Amino acid sequence: MEMEVGGKSLLDMGCGTGLLAILASKMGASEILAIDNNEDAVRNAGENVSLNTLKNVNVQKGDAGLLVDRGFSVILANINRNILLRDMERYVNVLEKEGILMLSGFFESDAETLINKAVTLSIPAKAGHIEGLGLTFVEKAVKNRWCVLKFRK
C-alpha cells in the first residue's frame, strides 16, 4: 500500500517502537505525533526518535483522549479491533478533509466490521438514512491473516 506523507501532519496511534513515526519523518512528514498507552513503548519510541535525531516527532503516553484541538493529514492506527472500533470516531474528528486513515493490528476476519463502521451506510428512503463515519474505503491488504485498511475522508 503506497501513501505520500511528504509535507503532511501525521498521527501514529499505538506507536510501539516509533518505527512508523520515524519512517514518516524520513519520508518528509512535517510534524508527527506518536502516541502509545504503554510506558515502556513510549520510552522505547522516544529513545528511537532521539537516536535518529528527529525534531519533528513528539512521543506522548496516552490514548485517543489526547486528540483534542488537533488536525492530521494522515492517521496510522495500529491497535486491536476493539480499540479501533471504540476510537475511530475520534480519529475521523481530527482527520483533515481528504486525509488518509490507515487501520491495522487486526485479523482479516474483522475487516468487514471496521469497514462498516467507517463508511456511510444507507437504508431505504422510507425508513430513513443512517450514516456511518463518512469515510471512503480505498484499499485492503492482507498478509498472514493480518489486515490493513485504507480510508479517505
PyRosetta script that sets phi, psi and omega in degrees:
from pyrosetta import init, pose_from_sequence

init()
pose = pose_from_sequence("MEMEVGGKSLLDMGCGTGLLAILASKMGASEILAIDNNEDAVRNAGENVSLNTLKNVNVQKGDAGLLVDRGFSVILANINRNILLRDMERYVNVLEKEGILMLSGFFESDAETLINKAVTLSIPAKAGHIEGLGLTFVEKAVKNRWCVLKFRK")
pose.set_psi(1, 123.9)
pose.set_omega(1, -179.7)
pose.set_phi(2, -98.1)
pose.set_psi(2, 152.0)
pose.set_omega(2, 177.8)
pose.set_phi(3, -159.1)
pose.set_psi(3, 136.4)
pose.set_omega(3, 178.0)
pose.set_phi(4, -92.5)
pose.set_psi(4, 124.5)
pose.set_omega(4, 179.4)
pose.set_phi(5, -118.0)
pose.set_psi(5, -5.7)
pose.set_omega(5, -178.2)
pose.set_phi(6, -55.3)
pose.set_psi(6, 125.6)
pose.set_omega(6, 178.4)
pose.set_phi(7, 74.9)
pose.set_psi(7, 7.6)
pose.set_omega(7, -176.3)
pose.set_phi(8, -107.7)
pose.set_psi(8, 151.0)
pose.set_omega(8, 173.3)
pose.set_phi(9, -81.4)
pose.set_psi(9, 142.6)
pose.set_omega(9, -172.2)
pose.set_phi(10, -138.5)
pose.set_psi(10, 140.2)
pose.set_omega(10, 173.1)
pose.set_phi(11, -112.8)
pose.set_psi(11, 127.3)
pose.set_omega(11, 174.4)
pose.set_phi(12, -110.2)
pose.set_psi(12, 96.9)
pose.set_omega(12, -175.8)
pose.set_phi(13, -93.0)
pose.set_psi(13, 124.7)
pose.set_omega(13, -173.2)
pose.set_phi(14, 78.5)
pose.set_psi(14, 49.9)
pose.set_omega(14, -166.9)
pose.set_phi(15, -69.0)
pose.set_psi(15, -20.8)
pose.set_omega(15, 179.8)
pose.set_phi(16, 56.6)
pose.set_psi(16, -119.2)
pose.set_omega(16, -178.4)
pose.set_phi(17, -77.8)
pose.set_psi(17, -9.0)
pose.set_omega(17, -178.1)
pose.set_phi(18, 87.7)
pose.set_psi(18, 8.5)
pose.set_omega(18, -175.9)
pose.set_phi(19, -56.3)
pose.set_psi(19, -46.8)
pose.set_omega(19, -178.6)
pose.set_phi(20, -67.0)
pose.set_psi(20, -38.8)
pose.set_omega(20, 177.3)
pose.set_phi(21, -63.4)
pose.set_psi(21, -42.8)
pose.set_omega(21, 179.3)
pose.set_phi(22, -64.5)
pose.set_psi(22, -45.9)
pose.set_omega(22, 178.5)
pose.set_phi(23, -60.9)
pose.set_psi(23, -43.9)
pose.set_omega(23, 178.9)
pose.set_phi(24, -60.8)
pose.set_psi(24, -40.2)
pose.set_omega(24, 178.2)
pose.set_phi(25, -62.9)
pose.set_psi(25, -44.6)
pose.set_omega(25, -179.9)
pose.set_phi(26, -68.1)
pose.set_psi(26, -21.2)
pose.set_omega(26, 177.3)
pose.set_phi(27, -91.0)
pose.set_psi(27, 3.5)
pose.set_omega(27, 172.7)
pose.set_phi(28, 100.2)
pose.set_psi(28, 11.2)
pose.set_omega(28, 176.4)
pose.set_phi(29, -59.3)
pose.set_psi(29, 143.1)
pose.set_omega(29, -174.1)
pose.set_phi(30, -75.7)
pose.set_psi(30, -52.3)
pose.set_omega(30, 177.1)
pose.set_phi(31, -141.6)
pose.set_psi(31, 143.4)
pose.set_omega(31, -173.2)
pose.set_phi(32, -133.9)
pose.set_psi(32, 130.7)
pose.set_omega(32, 171.6)
pose.set_phi(33, -111.0)
pose.set_psi(33, 123.9)
pose.set_omega(33, 179.6)
pose.set_phi(34, -114.8)
pose.set_psi(34, 122.0)
pose.set_omega(34, -175.8)
pose.set_phi(35, -124.2)
pose.set_psi(35, 137.7)
pose.set_omega(35, 171.2)
pose.set_phi(36, -145.6)
pose.set_psi(36, 151.7)
pose.set_omega(36, 179.8)
pose.set_phi(37, -94.4)
pose.set_psi(37, -0.2)
pose.set_omega(37, -179.2)
pose.set_phi(38, -100.9)
pose.set_psi(38, 122.4)
pose.set_omega(38, -176.9)
pose.set_phi(39, -57.8)
pose.set_psi(39, -42.3)
pose.set_omega(39, 179.3)
pose.set_phi(40, -64.6)
pose.set_psi(40, -40.2)
pose.set_omega(40, 178.2)
pose.set_phi(41, -64.1)
pose.set_psi(41, -42.8)
pose.set_omega(41, 179.6)
pose.set_phi(42, -62.2)
pose.set_psi(42, -44.8)
pose.set_omega(42, 178.7)
pose.set_phi(43, -62.7)
pose.set_psi(43, -45.0)
pose.set_omega(43, 179.8)
pose.set_phi(44, -63.1)
pose.set_psi(44, -46.1)
pose.set_omega(44, 179.2)
pose.set_phi(45, -61.9)
pose.set_psi(45, -42.9)
pose.set_omega(45, 178.1)
pose.set_phi(46, -60.1)
pose.set_psi(46, -42.1)
pose.set_omega(46, 177.5)
pose.set_phi(47, -64.3)
pose.set_psi(47, -42.4)
pose.set_omega(47, 179.9)
pose.set_phi(48, -65.6)
pose.set_psi(48, -38.2)
pose.set_omega(48, 176.2)
pose.set_phi(49, -64.0)
pose.set_psi(49, -43.7)
pose.set_omega(49, 178.3)
pose.set_phi(50, -63.2)
pose.set_psi(50, -43.5)
pose.set_omega(50, 179.1)
pose.set_phi(51, -60.5)
pose.set_psi(51, -28.6)
pose.set_omega(51, 179.0)
pose.set_phi(52, -93.2)
pose.set_psi(52, 5.3)
pose.set_omega(52, 179.5)
pose.set_phi(53, 45.7)
pose.set_psi(53, 51.4)
pose.set_omega(53, -179.9)
pose.set_phi(54, -98.3)
pose.set_psi(54, 129.7)
pose.set_omega(54, -178.9)
pose.set_phi(55, -99.7)
pose.set_psi(55, -11.0)
pose.set_omega(55, -175.2)
pose.set_phi(56, -103.2)
pose.set_psi(56, 12.4)
pose.set_omega(56, 179.6)
pose.set_phi(57, -115.0)
pose.set_psi(57, 122.3)
pose.set_omega(57, 178.6)
pose.set_phi(58, -111.1)
pose.set_psi(58, 117.3)
pose.set_omega(58, -179.7)
pose.set_phi(59, -101.0)
pose.set_psi(59, 128.9)
pose.set_omega(59, -179.7)
pose.set_phi(60, -133.4)
pose.set_psi(60, 148.1)
pose.set_omega(60, 173.9)
pose.set_phi(61, -89.4)
pose.set_psi(61, 130.9)
pose.set_omega(61, 177.4)
pose.set_phi(62, 159.3)
pose.set_psi(62, -157.7)
pose.set_omega(62, -179.5)
pose.set_phi(63, -140.7)
pose.set_psi(63, -162.7)
pose.set_omega(63, -176.4)
pose.set_phi(64, -64.0)
pose.set_psi(64, -13.3)
pose.set_omega(64, 175.4)
pose.set_phi(65, -63.6)
pose.set_psi(65, -18.6)
pose.set_omega(65, 177.4)
pose.set_phi(66, -76.7)
pose.set_psi(66, -10.5)
pose.set_omega(66, -172.9)
pose.set_phi(67, -88.7)
pose.set_psi(67, 68.3)
pose.set_omega(67, 179.1)
pose.set_phi(68, -121.4)
pose.set_psi(68, 135.4)
pose.set_omega(68, 178.3)
pose.set_phi(69, 55.5)
pose.set_psi(69, 42.8)
pose.set_omega(69, 177.6)
pose.set_phi(70, -131.4)
pose.set_psi(70, 163.8)
pose.set_omega(70, 174.7)
pose.set_phi(71, -146.1)
pose.set_psi(71, 141.5)
pose.set_omega(71, -178.1)
pose.set_phi(72, -135.1)
pose.set_psi(72, 142.8)
pose.set_omega(72, 175.0)
pose.set_phi(73, -81.1)
pose.set_psi(73, -31.0)
pose.set_omega(73, -178.3)
pose.set_phi(74, -136.2)
pose.set_psi(74, 133.4)
pose.set_omega(74, 174.7)
pose.set_phi(75, -125.6)
pose.set_psi(75, 125.5)
pose.set_omega(75, 175.0)
pose.set_phi(76, -111.6)
pose.set_psi(76, 118.3)
pose.set_omega(76, -179.5)
pose.set_phi(77, -122.1)
pose.set_psi(77, 105.1)
pose.set_omega(77, -179.1)
pose.set_phi(78, -108.9)
pose.set_psi(78, 83.7)
pose.set_omega(78, -172.5)
pose.set_phi(79, -143.1)
pose.set_psi(79, 167.9)
pose.set_omega(79, -179.1)
pose.set_phi(80, -70.9)
pose.set_psi(80, 162.2)
pose.set_omega(80, -175.0)
pose.set_phi(81, -50.7)
pose.set_psi(81, -48.4)
pose.set_omega(81, -175.3)
pose.set_phi(82, -65.4)
pose.set_psi(82, -39.8)
pose.set_omega(82, 177.8)
pose.set_phi(83, -68.4)
pose.set_psi(83, -41.3)
pose.set_omega(83, 177.7)
pose.set_phi(84, -59.2)
pose.set_psi(84, -45.6)
pose.set_omega(84, 178.8)
pose.set_phi(85, -62.1)
pose.set_psi(85, -41.2)
pose.set_omega(85, -179.1)
pose.set_phi(86, -66.7)
pose.set_psi(86, -40.4)
pose.set_omega(86, -170.4)
pose.set_phi(87, -102.2)
pose.set_psi(87, -3.6)
pose.set_omega(87, -174.8)
pose.set_phi(88, -57.2)
pose.set_psi(88, -38.4)
pose.set_omega(88, 179.3)
pose.set_phi(89, -62.5)
pose.set_psi(89, -38.1)
pose.set_omega(89, 176.9)
pose.set_phi(90, -63.8)
pose.set_psi(90, -40.0)
pose.set_omega(90, 177.5)
pose.set_phi(91, -62.2)
pose.set_psi(91, -45.3)
pose.set_omega(91, -179.4)
pose.set_phi(92, -62.2)
pose.set_psi(92, -37.2)
pose.set_omega(92, -179.9)
pose.set_phi(93, -64.4)
pose.set_psi(93, -27.5)
pose.set_omega(93, -179.5)
pose.set_phi(94, -105.3)
pose.set_psi(94, 2.8)
pose.set_omega(94, 178.0)
pose.set_phi(95, -85.0)
pose.set_psi(95, 126.2)
pose.set_omega(95, -179.4)
pose.set_phi(96, -69.1)
pose.set_psi(96, 159.6)
pose.set_omega(96, 177.3)
pose.set_phi(97, -56.8)
pose.set_psi(97, 136.2)
pose.set_omega(97, -176.2)
pose.set_phi(98, 69.1)
pose.set_psi(98, 8.7)
pose.set_omega(98, 179.7)
pose.set_phi(99, -71.9)
pose.set_psi(99, 163.9)
pose.set_omega(99, -178.3)
pose.set_phi(100, -111.6)
pose.set_psi(100, 132.4)
pose.set_omega(100, 173.1)
pose.set_phi(101, -117.1)
pose.set_psi(101, 123.5)
pose.set_omega(101, 176.1)
pose.set_phi(102, -117.4)
pose.set_psi(102, 126.3)
pose.set_omega(102, 179.6)
pose.set_phi(103, -110.8)
pose.set_psi(103, 135.8)
pose.set_omega(103, 176.3)
pose.set_phi(104, -151.4)
pose.set_psi(104, 173.2)
pose.set_omega(104, 179.5)
pose.set_phi(105, 102.1)
pose.set_psi(105, 19.2)
pose.set_omega(105, -176.7)
pose.set_phi(106, -141.3)
pose.set_psi(106, 166.1)
pose.set_omega(106, 179.9)
pose.set_phi(107, -83.3)
pose.set_psi(107, 155.4)
pose.set_omega(107, 178.9)
pose.set_phi(108, -55.5)
pose.set_psi(108, -32.5)
pose.set_omega(108, -179.5)
pose.set_phi(109, -63.4)
pose.set_psi(109, -17.0)
pose.set_omega(109, 178.6)
pose.set_phi(110, -95.7)
pose.set_psi(110, -5.0)
pose.set_omega(110, -174.2)
pose.set_phi(111, -60.3)
pose.set_psi(111, -45.6)
pose.set_omega(111, -176.9)
pose.set_phi(112, -60.1)
pose.set_psi(112, -40.8)
pose.set_omega(112, 178.8)
pose.set_phi(113, -61.5)
pose.set_psi(113, -43.9)
pose.set_omega(113, 179.9)
pose.set_phi(114, -68.8)
pose.set_psi(114, -41.1)
pose.set_omega(114, 178.4)
pose.set_phi(115, -62.3)
pose.set_psi(115, -44.6)
pose.set_omega(115, -179.4)
pose.set_phi(116, -61.3)
pose.set_psi(116, -35.6)
pose.set_omega(116, 177.4)
pose.set_phi(117, -69.9)
pose.set_psi(117, -35.5)
pose.set_omega(117, -171.9)
pose.set_phi(118, -80.7)
pose.set_psi(118, -35.3)
pose.set_omega(118, -172.6)
pose.set_phi(119, -94.1)
pose.set_psi(119, 169.1)
pose.set_omega(119, 177.3)
pose.set_phi(120, -80.5)
pose.set_psi(120, 131.7)
pose.set_omega(120, -179.9)
pose.set_phi(121, -111.1)
pose.set_psi(121, 135.2)
pose.set_omega(121, 178.0)
pose.set_phi(122, -115.6)
pose.set_psi(122, 145.7)
pose.set_omega(122, 171.6)
pose.set_phi(123, -125.6)
pose.set_psi(123, 166.5)
pose.set_omega(123, -176.2)
pose.set_phi(124, -50.0)
pose.set_psi(124, 144.2)
pose.set_omega(124, -175.3)
pose.set_phi(125, -55.5)
pose.set_psi(125, -39.1)
pose.set_omega(125, -177.7)
pose.set_phi(126, -67.2)
pose.set_psi(126, -23.0)
pose.set_omega(126, 177.7)
pose.set_phi(127, -94.0)
pose.set_psi(127, -6.2)
pose.set_omega(127, 179.8)
pose.set_phi(128, 105.4)
pose.set_psi(128, -166.5)
pose.set_omega(128, -177.0)
pose.set_phi(129, -134.1)
pose.set_psi(129, 130.9)
pose.set_omega(129, 177.8)
pose.set_phi(130, -112.7)
pose.set_psi(130, 132.3)
pose.set_omega(130, 178.9)
pose.set_phi(131, -111.6)
pose.set_psi(131, 139.1)
pose.set_omega(131, 171.1)
pose.set_phi(132, -84.2)
pose.set_psi(132, -139.8)
pose.set_omega(132, -178.1)
pose.set_phi(133, -92.0)
pose.set_psi(133, 0.7)
pose.set_omega(133, 172.8)
pose.set_phi(134, 79.5)
pose.set_psi(134, 12.5)
pose.set_omega(134, 178.3)
pose.set_phi(135, -83.5)
pose.set_psi(135, 158.7)
pose.set_omega(135, 174.0)
pose.set_phi(136, -105.3)
pose.set_psi(136, 126.4)
pose.set_omega(136, 177.1)
pose.set_phi(137, -72.5)
pose.set_psi(137, 129.8)
pose.set_omega(137, -176.7)
pose.set_phi(138, -108.6)
pose.set_psi(138, -48.7)
pose.set_omega(138, -169.9)
pose.set_phi(139, -162.2)
pose.set_psi(139, 153.7)
pose.set_omega(139, 175.5)
pose.set_phi(140, -132.4)
pose.set_psi(140, 139.4)
pose.set_omega(140, 174.2)
pose.set_phi(141, -131.8)
pose.set_psi(141, 144.1)
pose.set_omega(141, -178.1)
pose.set_phi(142, -134.3)
pose.set_psi(142, 137.1)
pose.set_omega(142, 173.9)
pose.set_phi(143, -144.9)
pose.set_psi(143, 123.3)
pose.set_omega(143, -179.8)
pose.set_phi(144, 51.4)
pose.set_psi(144, 43.5)
pose.set_omega(144, 179.1)
pose.set_phi(145, 75.3)
pose.set_psi(145, -11.4)
pose.set_omega(145, 176.5)
pose.set_phi(146, -82.6)
pose.set_psi(146, 146.1)
pose.set_omega(146, -171.0)
pose.set_phi(147, -128.3)
pose.set_psi(147, 150.0)
pose.set_omega(147, 171.8)
pose.set_phi(148, -127.7)
pose.set_psi(148, 133.4)
pose.set_omega(148, 177.1)
pose.set_phi(149, -119.6)
pose.set_psi(149, 139.3)
pose.set_omega(149, 179.2)
pose.set_phi(150, -119.1)
pose.set_psi(150, 130.5)
pose.set_omega(150, 178.8)
pose.set_phi(151, -128.7)
pose.set_psi(151, 157.3)
pose.set_omega(151, 173.6)
pose.set_phi(152, -124.2)
pose.set_psi(152, 141.8)
pose.set_omega(152, 177.8)
pose.set_phi(153, -85.8)
pose.dump_pdb("model.pdb")
